[in-house]
Amino acid sequence: MAFKIYNTMNRAKEELVPLDGKHVRMYTCGPTVYNYAHIGNFRAYMFEDLLRRYIKFCGFEVTQVQNLTDVDDKTIRGSIEQGLPLKQYTKKYIDSFFEDLAKLNIEPAEHYPAATDYIPDMIAIIETFFEKGYAYQSDDGSVYYSIDKFAGYGKLARLDREGMQSGARVAQDEYDKDNAADFALWKAYVPEDGDVVWDSPWGRGRPGWHIECSAMSMKLLGESFDIHTGGVDNIFPHHEDEIAQSEAATGKPYSKYWMHCGYLVVDGRKMSKSLGNFYTLREILDMGYTGREVRYELLSGHYRQSLNFAFKSLDANRAALKRLDEFHATIKEAIGAEKVADELPEWASGTRAAFAAAMDDDMNISGAMAAIFDMVHAGNKAMAATPLTGKQAVAVSNLWKELDTVLGILEPPKEEISADVAGLLEARAAARAAKDWAESDRIRDALAALGWTVKDTPEGPKLRKI
């Protein structure tokens, strides 16, 4: 089967066929770095990570750009409130963003452009708009995009063009869905901007939010590229405005495919600080959950559906991951010292095809996970009756690793063995050699108290984290 994705532009599933042979170029909307990212943000970043990983699984090369919005209304307001230069203020949240990505095992993109590093590119595009008649300057010195000059405006969001208000201007970076009006490309300096200001042909000021993504995506991926992603809340106005800007500037199609993920709600309600259900990843990890458990939760529903984040689900994820880890450990033990793979056992032979068939259907993650758990169930039952050979176990382990290049949750994290635990393990081996079974049992219990089980195998004792 071919990999089919849902293209928001056409409201249909379409086969992914890159513009450039086997190379997929994708632009993914990143964070506005005015605060720590919350779990709603990470729902989008996790969808984009799954997409990236599966594209590579299908044999394509990927170049991903994820922007960092470090200049907009929010970042300026926050930097002024804290009395910090903009770059210093945003650095804290950029650093934390990358730390959070690592905790969730999200693969790094190839490029993370910050908006403040591309101001000259934005100015150049705006100059093009003046030349082509898409831009005008208002009395206060700000520059606006005239939406009635772009015939395709509204095509992504399916807006009613007759209801649009060309000439009515929206100055703020983000605005409501009922404000289909001319939007700011360049915002004239006001005292509230502090020292955040650049020179331009139209006077001192700063760029609007939407022009940032057009400039950075086209600079790093080309005037036309394959996939643009984001949350459904980005469809309008942000992505609609990006299309208007980019296609007006170049006269070429901007992105071939548009993909959007659904909202994340918490316990069935929209996430809100006033409701007390607003969580950053850091807060959830401080509660004792792991990045792997949160990753499992954020992957658990189809990306286009709304995802209900619930702590009882995180608890269930812990049990599901334990089941996967127990299966993984059984396979590892069966491998022993074997290095060579044999044919897969019958109960695992159809797993890859079932997994791929589900993922090929617009990343049907439920079907993909069902294929894995079906294998685990069948494998546990078969191995209870007939142990695997070492070569069969190597084959299953290789399949496990391959599927985990997509999911990022199957391989358990490597546990660091402390000096105390290593010492106890050595002391237990000495007690067993001396046939001091009481001391061996005492040390086994001490290891259990520290969170470890120990199993004696022909290759020696094996520790496993409880």
SULZI-V266201 format. One record per residue. SS is DSSP state (helix for helix, strand for strand, loop for the rest). PSI is psi in degrees with one decimal (999 if undefined). D_LAST is the distance of its C-alpha to the last C-alpha in Angstrom with 2 decimals. Layout:
ss | psi | d_last
SS | PSI | D_LAST
SS | PSI | D_LAST
This chain:
ss | psi | d_last
loop | 152.2 | 40.19
loop | 152.4 | 40.89
loop | 116.5 | 38.55
strand | 135.2 | 40.09
strand | 154.5 | 39.45
strand | 117.9 | 41.01
strand | 111.8 | 43.75
loop | -34.2 | 44.50
loop | -44.2 | 47.97
loop | -3.8 | 49.02
loop | 45.8 | 46.71
strand | 157.8 | 45.78
strand | 134.9 | 43.30
strand | 147.6 | 44.61
strand | 136.2 | 43.67
loop | 110.2 | 42.35
loop | 102.9 | 45.18
loop | 150.2 | 45.08
loop | -28.2 | 48.36
strand | 63.4 | 47.91
loop | -108.7 | 46.93
loop | 13.4 | 43.27
strand | 116.8 | 42.58
strand | 122.0 | 41.13
strand | 123.6 | 41.93
strand | 143.1 | 40.12
strand | 125.3 | 40.42
strand | 128.9 | 37.67
loop | 124.3 | 38.38
loop | -164.6 | 36.35
loop | 152.2 | 35.99
strand | 115.2 | 38.80
loop | 66.6 | 37.58
loop | -4.5 | 38.77
loop | 177.0 | 35.41
loop | 140.9 | 31.66
loop | 141.6 | 30.84
strand | 173.6 | 29.56
helix | -23.1 | 27.37
helix | -40.2 | 30.61
helix | -43.5 | 31.49
helix | -18.7 | 28.18
helix | -43.3 | 28.73
helix | -42.7 | 31.75
helix | -31.1 | 30.17
helix | -40.5 | 27.33
helix | -43.3 | 30.03
helix | -33.4 | 31.90
helix | -42.9 | 28.93
helix | -42.8 | 28.39
helix | -49.5 | 32.15
helix | -48.2 | 32.33
helix | -40.2 | 29.56
helix | -32.8 | 31.13
helix | -42.8 | 34.58
helix | -38.1 | 33.44
helix | -34.9 | 31.77
loop | -2.6 | 35.27
loop | 6.5 | 36.79
loop | 155.0 | 38.34
strand | 146.1 | 38.43
strand | 134.0 | 37.49
strand | 114.6 | 38.97
strand | 135.0 | 37.46
strand | 127.6 | 38.99
strand | 118.7 | 37.29
loop | 156.8 | 39.60
strand | 109.2 | 39.08
strand | 100.7 | 41.61
loop | 3.9 | 42.48
loop | 114.7 | 45.93
loop | -175.2 | 46.69
helix | -43.8 | 47.67
helix | -45.4 | 44.22
helix | -38.2 | 43.55
helix | -46.1 | 47.12
helix | -43.7 | 46.93
helix | -40.6 | 43.67
helix | -37.8 | 44.96
helix | -41.6 | 48.18
helix | -34.9 | 46.51
helix | -1.8 | 44.44
loop | 35.4 | 47.42
loop | 147.7 | 45.74
loop | 149.3 | 47.06
helix | -47.5 | 45.59
helix | -40.1 | 43.82
helix | -40.1 | 42.22
helix | -46.0 | 41.16
helix | -24.6 | 39.55
helix | -39.5 | 37.83
helix | -43.1 | 35.24
helix | -27.3 | 34.24
helix | -45.7 | 34.51
helix | -42.2 | 32.12
helix | -33.7 | 29.61
helix | -47.0 | 30.02
helix | -34.9 | 29.04
helix | -42.0 | 26.00
helix | -39.2 | 24.89
helix | -42.4 | 25.60
helix | -38.7 | 23.31
helix | -28.9 | 20.39
loop | 5.5 | 21.04
loop | 38.3 | 21.48
loop | 126.6 | 25.11
loop | 142.2 | 27.35
loop | 142.7 | 30.21
loop | 166.1 | 33.67
loop | -28.2 | 36.50
strand | 137.7 | 38.50
loop | 76.0 | 37.92
loop | 136.1 | 41.52
strand | 137.5 | 42.32
helix | -38.2 | 45.35
helix | -14.3 | 47.20
helix | -1.1 | 47.41
loop | 24.1 | 49.34
helix | -44.2 | 52.11
helix | -35.8 | 54.93
helix | -37.2 | 53.64
helix | -42.6 | 53.68
helix | -39.9 | 57.20
helix | -40.1 | 58.36
helix | -42.3 | 57.19
helix | -37.0 | 58.89
helix | -37.8 | 62.09
helix | -38.6 | 61.92
helix | -39.6 | 61.81
helix | -41.5 | 64.99
helix | -35.0 | 66.67
helix | -2.7 | 65.77
loop | 16.6 | 66.52
loop | -13.4 | 63.04
strand | 154.2 | 62.86
strand | 158.8 | 65.09
strand | 134.8 | 65.21
loop | 174.7 | 65.58
loop | -29.3 | 67.84
loop | 0.3 | 65.05
loop | -9.9 | 64.33
loop | 156.8 | 61.11
strand | 134.1 | 60.87
strand | 154.1 | 59.97
strand | 129.6 | 59.33
loop | 106.8 | 61.83
helix | -23.9 | 59.95
helix | -8.1 | 63.17
helix | -14.7 | 63.88
loop | 108.2 | 60.85
loop | -27.5 | 61.61
loop | 5.9 | 58.02
loop | 128.3 | 56.66
loop | -2.5 | 54.45
loop | -30.1 | 53.63
loop | -46.4 | 49.83
loop | -4.6 | 49.65
loop | 50.8 | 52.62
loop | 152.2 | 54.64
loop | 107.6 | 58.16
helix | -29.7 | 60.32
helix | -23.0 | 63.15
helix | -0.3 | 60.99
loop | 151.4 | 60.15
strand | 70.8 | 61.82
strand | 134.9 | 63.03
strand | -30.3 | 64.64
strand | 131.5 | 62.40
strand | 142.2 | 60.01
strand | 116.4 | 56.40
loop | -34.7 | 55.77
loop | 159.3 | 52.17
loop | -39.2 | 49.34
loop | 140.6 | 47.66
loop | 165.9 | 49.75
loop | 161.6 | 49.74
loop | -18.9 | 50.16
loop | 3.9 | 53.71
loop | 63.5 | 54.87
loop | 84.3 | 55.76
strand | 172.8 | 58.02
strand | 136.5 | 58.82
strand | 157.1 | 55.92
strand | 129.2 | 55.96
strand | -39.7 | 55.77
strand | 127.1 | 56.81
strand | 119.7 | 56.84
strand | 145.6 | 59.66
loop | 136.7 | 58.75
loop | 152.7 | 58.65
helix | -28.2 | 58.19
helix | -14.9 | 54.87
helix | -4.7 | 53.45
loop | -128.8 | 53.94
loop | 15.6 | 53.93
loop | 95.6 | 52.13
loop | 146.4 | 55.09
strand | 155.8 | 56.40
loop | 147.0 | 59.91
loop | 169.3 | 60.94
loop | -16.5 | 64.24
loop | 8.0 | 64.16
loop | 176.3 | 63.59
loop | 142.5 | 60.68
strand | -150.9 | 57.56
strand | 161.7 | 54.18
strand | 156.5 | 52.87
loop | 168.5 | 51.78
helix | -44.8 | 48.20
helix | -34.8 | 48.96
helix | -24.8 | 50.93
helix | -49.3 | 47.99
helix | -37.1 | 46.02
helix | -45.0 | 49.15
helix | -46.0 | 49.97
helix | -39.3 | 46.55
helix | -45.2 | 45.77
helix | -31.2 | 49.19
helix | -40.1 | 49.20
helix | -22.9 | 45.93
helix | -13.6 | 45.95
loop | 168.0 | 49.66
loop | -28.2 | 51.99
loop | 136.0 | 50.40
strand | -175.7 | 46.77
strand | -54.8 | 44.47
strand | 135.2 | 41.93
strand | 129.6 | 41.79
strand | 170.0 | 38.86
strand | -174.2 | 37.97
strand | 163.1 | 37.37
helix | -24.9 | 39.98
helix | -14.2 | 41.27
helix | -13.5 | 42.40
helix | -50.2 | 44.76
helix | 132.1 | 47.47
helix | -17.5 | 48.75
helix | -53.8 | 46.74
helix | -33.6 | 46.58
helix | -41.2 | 50.02
helix | -35.8 | 51.44
helix | -44.3 | 49.76
helix | -47.0 | 51.44
helix | -44.0 | 54.79
helix | -52.5 | 54.63
helix | -45.0 | 53.41
helix | -28.9 | 55.66
helix | -36.5 | 58.64
helix | -37.7 | 58.20
helix | -23.4 | 57.91
loop | 13.2 | 59.47
loop | 157.0 | 56.53
loop | 142.8 | 53.62
loop | -74.5 | 50.70
strand | 137.6 | 47.45
strand | -38.9 | 47.58
strand | 143.5 | 44.55
strand | 125.7 | 43.21
strand | 134.6 | 39.72
strand | 138.2 | 38.45
strand | 155.7 | 35.24
loop | 173.7 | 35.32
loop | 157.9 | 34.60
strand | 130.2 | 31.33
strand | 158.7 | 31.64
strand | 119.2 | 29.33
loop | 40.4 | 29.14
loop | 1.8 | 32.30
strand | 150.7 | 34.33
strand | 135.7 | 35.46
loop | 128.6 | 33.47
loop | 138.2 | 35.66
loop | -34.4 | 35.51
loop | -27.6 | 38.01
loop | -7.1 | 35.75
loop | 20.0 | 32.80
loop | 31.4 | 30.61
loop | 120.3 | 30.94
loop | 134.3 | 27.76
strand | 162.7 | 27.25
helix | -39.3 | 24.04
helix | -39.2 | 23.67
helix | -38.3 | 23.94
helix | -40.5 | 21.19
helix | -34.6 | 18.77
helix | -20.1 | 19.90
loop | -6.0 | 18.77
loop | -1.2 | 15.08
loop | 159.3 | 14.93
loop | 160.4 | 14.35
helix | -34.1 | 17.20
helix | -39.6 | 15.56
helix | -40.0 | 15.35
helix | -40.5 | 18.93
helix | -45.8 | 20.06
helix | -43.1 | 19.01
helix | -44.5 | 21.01
helix | -21.6 | 23.97
helix | -10.3 | 24.15
loop | -22.3 | 23.91
loop | 158.2 | 27.65
loop | 138.9 | 30.73
loop | -28.1 | 31.96
loop | -7.4 | 35.41
loop | 152.7 | 34.24
loop | 137.2 | 33.47
strand | 124.4 | 29.72
strand | 108.3 | 28.67
strand | 122.2 | 25.79
loop | 142.6 | 24.10
helix | -28.0 | 21.10
helix | -28.8 | 20.44
helix | -38.0 | 20.21
helix | -39.2 | 17.57
helix | -40.3 | 15.48
helix | -35.6 | 16.32
helix | -37.4 | 15.43
helix | -41.4 | 11.80
helix | -39.8 | 11.87
helix | -41.9 | 14.04
helix | -34.5 | 12.02
helix | -40.4 | 8.99
helix | -42.5 | 11.89
helix | -39.9 | 13.25
helix | -36.0 | 10.28
helix | -40.0 | 10.18
helix | -45.6 | 13.92
helix | -42.7 | 13.89
helix | -38.1 | 11.90
helix | -41.8 | 14.44
helix | -44.3 | 17.22
helix | -41.5 | 16.28
helix | -35.4 | 16.27
helix | -25.5 | 19.58
helix | -42.8 | 21.10
loop | -126.6 | 21.07
loop | 6.5 | 23.89
loop | 141.9 | 25.74
loop | -19.3 | 27.11
loop | 135.9 | 29.54
loop | 145.1 | 28.94
loop | -171.0 | 30.71
loop | 149.5 | 31.52
loop | 145.4 | 28.77
loop | 158.2 | 28.28
helix | -37.5 | 30.27
helix | -13.5 | 27.39
helix | -6.9 | 26.47
loop | -29.3 | 30.05
loop | 3.5 | 30.94
helix | -45.8 | 27.82
helix | -43.1 | 29.13
helix | -40.8 | 32.48
helix | -40.8 | 31.09
helix | -48.2 | 28.86
helix | -37.6 | 31.91
helix | -39.5 | 34.26
helix | -46.7 | 32.26
helix | -32.3 | 31.91
helix | -23.7 | 35.59
strand | 69.7 | 36.52
loop | 40.0 | 36.19
loop | 59.4 | 32.43
loop | 87.1 | 31.52
helix | -31.7 | 27.80
helix | -43.7 | 27.30
helix | -37.6 | 28.95
helix | -44.6 | 27.00
helix | -33.1 | 23.58
helix | -38.6 | 25.05
helix | -38.8 | 25.94
helix | -46.6 | 22.39
helix | -30.2 | 20.93
helix | -40.9 | 23.96
helix | -42.6 | 23.10
helix | -45.7 | 19.49
helix | -49.5 | 20.96
helix | -38.7 | 23.79
helix | -43.8 | 21.77
helix | -42.2 | 19.32
helix | -44.1 | 22.46
helix | -41.9 | 24.44
helix | -24.6 | 21.91
helix | -29.1 | 21.57
helix | -42.7 | 25.33
loop | 111.7 | 25.91
loop | 149.4 | 23.44
loop | 149.8 | 23.95
loop | 161.0 | 26.04
helix | -40.3 | 24.80
helix | -36.8 | 27.31
helix | -40.7 | 26.32
helix | -37.6 | 22.66
helix | -41.7 | 23.99
helix | -43.2 | 26.00
helix | -41.5 | 23.16
helix | -40.4 | 21.08
helix | -41.3 | 24.21
helix | -43.9 | 24.65
helix | -47.0 | 21.09
helix | -39.2 | 21.82
helix | -44.5 | 25.24
helix | -29.9 | 24.16
helix | -16.3 | 21.67
helix | -21.4 | 24.69
helix | -46.7 | 25.74
helix | -38.2 | 22.65
loop | 20.8 | 20.55
loop | -10.4 | 17.25
loop | -40.0 | 16.51
loop | 119.9 | 15.45
loop | 147.8 | 12.01
loop | 145.5 | 12.77
loop | 128.4 | 12.96
loop | 133.4 | 10.80
loop | 127.0 | 13.20
loop | 117.9 | 12.83
loop | 164.5 | 14.80
helix | -35.5 | 17.74
helix | -44.2 | 16.45
helix | -43.3 | 13.33
helix | -39.1 | 15.78
helix | -41.5 | 18.25
helix | -40.2 | 16.18
helix | -40.8 | 15.41
helix | -40.8 | 19.14
helix | -36.3 | 20.15
helix | -39.8 | 18.26
helix | -39.8 | 20.06
helix | -40.2 | 23.27
helix | -39.9 | 22.80
helix | -37.2 | 22.32
helix | -34.4 | 25.34
loop | 3.1 | 27.28
loop | 33.4 | 26.16
loop | 80.8 | 25.03
helix | -32.1 | 22.57
helix | -42.9 | 22.33
helix | -37.8 | 21.34
helix | -43.7 | 18.81
helix | -38.2 | 17.20
helix | -43.4 | 17.46
helix | -37.1 | 15.69
helix | -42.6 | 12.82
helix | -35.8 | 12.54
helix | -39.0 | 12.97
helix | -40.1 | 10.11
helix | -37.4 | 7.84
helix | -26.7 | 9.79
loop | 0.8 | 9.03
loop | 22.4 | 5.24
strand | 141.3 | 5.30
strand | 154.7 | 6.38
strand | 135.3 | 9.88
strand | 131.5 | 12.24
strand | 126.0 | 15.95
strand | 167.6 | 17.90
loop | -24.6 | 21.55
loop | -0.8 | 20.71
strand | 177.8 | 18.87
strand | 139.3 | 15.42
strand | 126.8 | 12.57
strand | 143.2 | 9.41
strand | 132.1 | 6.32
strand | 133.9 | 3.78
loop | 999 | 0.00
